[in-house]
Amino acid sequence: MGISKIFTLRLDQRDRNRLEKLAKATNRSRSYLAAEAIREYLALNEWQVAEIKKAIEEADRGEFASDTEVKRLRKKWTARAR
């Protein structure tokens, strides 16, 4: 990890209280928890955007499931749900 910089964040009072409570319960600082939450949010959303872009590229190439494949999968999952 590189050099950390100060970042100001506005939270409503309820979330600030929740963060403070969690920090005390986990013996971590509010800053640590906020940074960790941002890291996890970024990782999740970067992954999601990358997967969406891949899906769009596949669709642009015409790589779709056939009607028969979709029906077979629907039948498979419907049978399992019962």
Contacts in CASP RR format, 6 or more apart in sequence:
PFRMAT RR
TARGET T0000
AUTHOR 0000-0000-0000
METHOD contacts of the structure
MODEL  1
MGISKIFTLRLDQRDRNRLEKLAKATNRSRSYLAAEAIREYLALNEWQVA
EIKKAIEEADRGEFASDTEVKRLRKKWTARAR
4 35 0 8 1.000
9 34 0 8 1.000
11 19 0 8 1.000
19 30 0 8 1.000
19 33 0 8 1.000
19 34 0 8 1.000
20 30 0 8 1.000
22 28 0 8 1.000
22 33 0 8 1.000
23 29 0 8 1.000
23 30 0 8 1.000
23 32 0 8 1.000
23 33 0 8 1.000
26 33 0 8 1.000
65 73 0 8 1.000
END
